[in-house]
Amino acid sequence: MTGRCEIMHFQKKINNNFAWAVDGQEHVIVTGKGIAFGKEAGQELPTDEIQRVFRPEQMDQDSKVIGQTFENIDADVLSLTQELVQMVQDKFKNVLFNDSHFLALADHLSYALKRSGSADYPENLRWEVQKTYPQEYELLWIHYI
């Protein structure tokens, strides 16, 4: 976990794994498995449960917009994004994801998953991805397909 303050307090649930919190005087978004489940406003968050902290100065846009984006992405997609980011960073040591990358990937996955269930999803996309990004496709194939 990264952070400035040793004690963070729960503020508002985004979903079970993402929450608004207060770190000193700063409003942040924290992630962690079940971090927001059953929490009440003002309750102390155990630091060992916090996996990632999104800070306003690290975000490219207004934190309210960031929070709304998180709230509009399904909890399963956010969890999948966390898994994928960890898997990619473990496999490709030179690849690092900052908060903006994480949010963009989660938003992209959310849209792609919604689109994949519709009639306008191109069937040849899998072949194109496989040919264009063979290492990434192999990693995906091993874990998800």
C-alpha positions in Angstrom: 0.0 0.0 0.0 1.2 3.5 -0.7 0.1 6.4 1.3 1.0 9.4 3.4 -1.1 8.9 6.5 -1.0 5.8 8.6 -4.7 5.9 9.3 -7.4 6.2 6.6 -11.1 6.6 7.3 -13.9 5.1 5.1 -16.1 7.8 3.6 -18.3 6.2 0.9 -18.6 2.9 -0.9 -18.1 2.8 -4.6 -18.5 -1.0 -4.6 -17.2 -3.7 -2.3 -13.6 -3.4 -3.6 -13.4 0.4 -4.1 -14.2 3.2 -1.7 -13.8 6.9 -1.1 -11.6 7.4 2.0 -10.0 10.3 3.9 -6.2 10.3 4.3 -5.5 13.1 6.7 -7.2 16.0 4.9 -7.1 14.4 1.5 -9.9 12.6 -0.2 -8.7 9.5 -2.0 -10.0 6.3 -3.6 -8.8 3.1 -2.1 -9.0 -0.5 -3.5 -8.8 -3.8 -1.7 -10.7 -7.1 -1.6 -13.9 -6.3 0.3 -12.5 -3.0 1.5 -15.9 -1.3 1.6 -18.0 -4.2 2.6 -20.1 -3.4 5.7 -18.1 -0.2 6.5 -19.7 2.9 8.0 -18.6 6.5 7.3 -15.8 7.5 9.6 -14.7 3.9 10.3 -10.9 3.3 10.2 -9.7 1.2 7.3 -7.1 -1.5 8.1 -4.0 -0.6 6.2 -3.2 -4.2 5.5 -6.5 -4.4 3.4 -5.6 -1.5 1.2 -4.1 -2.6 -2.1 -3.9 0.7 -4.0 -4.6 4.4 -3.3 -5.7 6.8 -6.0 -4.8 10.3 -5.1 -6.2 13.5 -6.7 -2.8 14.9 -7.7 -2.1 11.6 -9.5 -5.4 11.8 -11.4 -5.6 13.8 -14.7 -9.1 15.1 -14.1 -11.3 16.3 -11.3 -11.6 13.6 -8.6 -15.4 13.8 -8.7 -15.3 12.7 -12.4 -12.9 10.0 -11.5 -15.2 8.8 -8.7 -18.2 8.8 -11.0 -16.2 6.8 -13.6 -15.4 4.2 -10.9 -19.0 4.1 -9.8 -20.1 3.4 -13.4 -17.8 0.4 -13.9 -19.1 -2.9 -12.7 -17.3 -4.3 -9.6 -16.3 -7.5 -11.5 -14.7 -5.4 -14.2 -12.7 -3.4 -11.6 -11.6 -6.7 -10.0 -10.7 -8.1 -13.5 -8.7 -5.0 -14.2 -6.7 -5.4 -10.9 -6.0 -9.0 -11.8 -4.9 -8.1 -15.3 -2.6 -5.3 -14.2 -1.0 -7.5 -11.6 -0.6 -10.3 -14.2 1.0 -8.0 -16.8 3.3 -6.4 -14.3 4.4 -9.9 -13.1 5.1 -11.1 -16.7 6.5 -7.9 -18.2 8.7 -6.4 -15.5 9.2 -3.1 -17.4 5.5 -2.3 -17.7 4.0 -0.1 -14.9 0.5 1.1 -14.6 -0.3 4.4 -13.0 -3.7 5.4 -11.8 -4.7 6.9 -15.2 -3.7 3.7 -17.0 -5.7 1.6 -14.5 -8.8 3.7 -14.9 -8.5 3.8 -18.7 -8.1 0.1 -18.9 -11.1 -0.5 -16.6 -13.2 1.8 -18.6 -12.1 0.2 -21.9 -12.8 -3.3 -20.5 -16.2 -2.3 -19.3 -17.1 -0.9 -22.7 -15.6 -3.9 -24.6 -17.4 -6.4 -22.5 -20.7 -4.6 -23.0 -20.0 -4.4 -26.7 -19.0 -8.1 -27.0 -22.5 -9.1 -26.1 -24.0 -7.0 -28.9 -24.4 -7.8 -32.6 -21.9 -5.2 -33.8 -18.9 -7.0 -32.2 -16.4 -7.9 -35.0 -15.7 -11.6 -35.0 -12.3 -11.1 -36.6 -11.1 -9.0 -33.7 -9.6 -12.0 -31.8 -7.5 -12.9 -34.9 -6.3 -9.3 -35.3 -5.3 -9.0 -31.6 -3.5 -12.4 -31.7 -1.5 -11.3 -34.7 -0.8 -7.8 -33.5 0.0 -8.6 -29.9 1.2 -12.2 -29.7 2.8 -12.0 -26.2 -0.2 -10.3 -24.7 -2.6 -12.7 -26.4 -0.6 -15.7 -25.2 -0.8 -14.4 -21.6 -4.6 -13.9 -22.0 -5.0 -17.3 -23.6 -3.2 -19.0 -20.7 -5.3 -17.3 -18.0 -8.7 -16.5 -19.4 -9.6 -18.3 -22.7 
